Amino acid sequence: RKKEQERLFVEVFRKAFADFPDGELISHEGQEKPDFRLITSQGIIGIEVTRINIESLEKEKSETRQLIEEAIKIYEAKNLPKLCVGIYFSGQPVFRKTNRISFATSLANLVALNIPDEKCTVTVENNWKDPKSFPYEFGAVDISRFPKSTKNLWQGDSFGFFHENFVEKLQTIVSDKESKLAGY
């Protein structure tokens, strides 16, 4: 599973980076140093795949997930239809344990007020006029109702979390990888 995911990352990078060299990408399950070898006409290039997990972003993602789970509980207590909900956040999330119930209640109420007919989807966009019923932290909500749904499936956009100015952390990671170069 890890190798498949790493290969996907490399293939996406290969498509996005115009100067990626042509060649055959080689790896096998036990290969760790480096993760991949790219066989080119000029020689072999080692490729190391590294994930950078920034603790503050992981915390934000976790808190956002907990907020959504709490909103589902509040919604389900009303015995309303099962829905598929996509939540789009505006700006950097400010969700914390201390404000979770307030935001979750607003989200659950917003969804409950906008339940679409069966086999339909409704998109509710924030008009920025009433932060009590549609908090500024939510940009839009897609709500879909499928007749055979047996549970609520609510998800928030995970692509919106980013971290600026992490040059020092990135340099530390690159230096750590560079120190292993001799072993490759």
C-alpha positions in Angstrom: 0.0 0.0 0.0 2.8 2.5 0.9 4.7 1.7 -2.3 1.5 2.2 -4.4 0.9 5.5 -2.8 4.5 6.6 -3.3 4.4 5.6 -6.9 1.2 7.7 -7.3 3.0 10.7 -5.9 5.9 10.2 -8.3 3.6 9.8 -11.3 1.7 12.9 -10.4 4.9 14.8 -10.0 6.2 13.4 -13.3 3.1 14.7 -15.2 3.2 18.1 -13.5 7.0 18.8 -13.8 7.8 19.4 -17.5 11.6 18.8 -16.9 11.1 15.3 -15.4 13.5 13.1 -17.3 12.2 10.4 -19.6 12.9 6.9 -18.3 11.5 3.7 -16.7 10.5 4.0 -13.1 11.7 1.0 -11.1 10.9 -0.1 -7.6 10.0 -3.3 -5.8 8.2 -3.8 -2.5 11.4 -4.2 -0.3 13.2 -1.3 -2.0 13.8 1.5 0.5 17.1 3.2 -0.5 16.0 5.1 -2.6 12.3 4.6 -3.0 12.5 4.5 -6.8 15.1 4.3 -9.5 14.5 6.1 -12.8 16.5 4.4 -15.6 17.3 7.1 -18.2 19.5 7.2 -21.3 22.0 9.2 -19.2 22.1 6.9 -16.2 20.1 6.0 -13.1 18.4 8.7 -11.0 17.4 7.8 -7.4 14.1 9.2 -6.2 13.2 9.5 -2.5 9.6 10.2 -1.6 9.1 12.2 1.6 5.9 13.3 3.3 6.1 16.5 5.3 3.6 16.5 8.2 3.3 19.8 9.9 1.9 19.3 13.4 -0.3 22.5 13.4 -1.9 21.4 10.1 -2.5 17.9 11.3 -4.2 19.4 14.4 -6.4 21.6 12.3 -7.5 18.7 10.1 -8.2 16.6 13.3 -10.3 19.4 14.8 -12.2 20.0 11.6 -13.0 16.3 11.4 -14.2 16.3 15.0 -16.4 19.3 14.3 -18.0 17.5 11.3 -18.6 14.4 13.4 -20.3 16.5 16.1 -22.5 18.2 13.4 -23.5 14.8 12.2 -24.6 13.8 15.7 -26.6 17.0 16.1 -28.2 16.5 12.7 -29.0 12.8 13.3 -30.7 13.6 16.6 -33.4 15.4 14.5 -34.2 12.1 12.7 -33.9 13.7 9.3 -33.0 12.0 6.0 -29.5 10.5 5.4 -27.4 13.0 3.3 -24.1 13.3 1.6 -22.6 16.7 2.5 -19.5 18.5 1.3 -18.3 21.4 3.4 -16.1 24.1 1.9 -14.3 26.2 4.4 -13.3 29.8 3.8 -9.9 30.9 4.9 -7.8 29.3 7.6 -10.0 27.2 10.0 -10.3 28.5 13.6 -12.0 25.5 15.0 -11.1 24.5 18.5 -12.6 22.3 21.2 -14.0 25.4 22.9 -16.0 26.5 19.8 -16.8 23.1 18.3 -20.4 22.8 19.6 -21.3 26.3 18.3 -19.9 25.7 14.8 -21.3 22.1 14.7 -24.7 23.3 15.7 -24.7 26.0 13.0 -23.6 23.5 10.4 -26.2 20.9 11.4 -28.9 23.5 11.4 -27.8 24.9 8.0 -28.0 21.4 6.5 -31.3 20.7 8.1 -32.8 23.8 6.6 -31.6 23.0 3.1 -32.5 19.3 2.6 -33.0 18.7 -1.1 -35.6 16.4 -2.7 -34.5 12.8 -3.3 -32.0 12.4 -6.1 -31.2 16.1 -5.9 -28.2 18.2 -4.8 -28.4 21.7 -3.3 -25.4 24.0 -3.1 -25.8 26.7 -0.4 -23.2 29.5 -0.6 -22.4 31.9 2.1 -23.8 35.4 1.4 -21.7 36.8 4.3 -24.8 38.6 5.8 -25.7 36.4 8.7 -22.7 34.8 10.6 -25.0 33.3 13.2 -26.8 31.0 10.8 -24.0 30.7 8.2 -20.7 31.4 9.9 -18.0 33.1 7.9 -15.8 30.0 8.4 -18.0 28.1 6.0 -17.8 29.2 2.4 -20.4 26.8 0.9 -22.1 23.5 1.5 -23.2 20.9 -1.1 -26.0 18.7 0.1 -27.1 15.6 -1.8 -29.9 13.2 -1.0 -29.8 9.7 -2.4 -32.8 7.4 -1.8 -30.7 4.3 -0.8 -28.3 6.1 1.6 -28.1 4.2 4.9 -25.8 6.7 6.7 -24.8 10.3 6.7 -21.6 11.0 4.8 -20.2 14.4 5.5 -16.8 15.6 4.5 -14.8 18.8 4.6 -12.3 19.9 2.0 -8.9 18.8 3.1 -7.1 20.6 0.3 -7.5 24.0 1.9 -5.0 23.5 4.7 -1.6 25.0 4.0 1.4 26.2 5.8 3.4 29.2 4.9 7.1 30.0 5.6 8.3 26.5 6.5 11.7 26.9 4.8 13.7 25.9 7.9 11.6 22.7 8.4 12.0 21.8 4.7 15.7 22.4 4.8 16.1 20.1 7.9 14.2 17.3 6.0 16.3 17.8 2.9 19.5 17.8 5.0 18.5 14.6 6.8 17.8 12.9 3.4 21.1 14.2 2.0 23.0 12.6 5.0 21.8 9.2 3.8 23.0 9.7 0.2 26.2 7.8 0.7 24.2 4.7 1.7 22.3 4.8 -1.6 
